[in-house]
Amino acid sequence: MSAIPAEAVEAAIDGLKFGEGGLMPAMVQDAESGDVLMLAWMDAEAVRRTLSTGRVTYWSRSRGEYWRKGDTSGHRQYVQSVAADCDGDTLLVRVVQIGAACHTGSRTCFDGRGLPAVTGSPDVD
């Protein structure tokens, strides 16, 4: 793991657009399988910690504190890449996931939680 210069980290953060409460959504994806693991929230400091440490840090809206994934559960996330969307207001964090991503113990926060929906087709409009 090589260090990213602090100036590069700060420039990246300066280019982001944080929303209400200074937060932005971070979609988390398994870097190997492509599975969407979870959605969490980050403020500028959480992004700073994530970009500069190689482990993912979030802002817990319910607890009002930072949490680094895996510090209490052992289910760690190791950063592989971080990208901002075209508006700079959402992040895609690709990780190596160790253990479950969901606090319920599921591999992803979306396991077994599908909703009934009509399947669309580009051939029928």
Secondary structure, 3 states (H helix, E strand, C coil): CCCCCHHHHHHHHHCCCCCHHHCEEEEEEECCCCCEEEEEEECHHHHHHHHHHCECEEEECCCCEEEECCCCCCCCEEEEEEEECCCCCCEEEEEEECCCCCCCCCCCCCCCCCCCCCCCECCEC
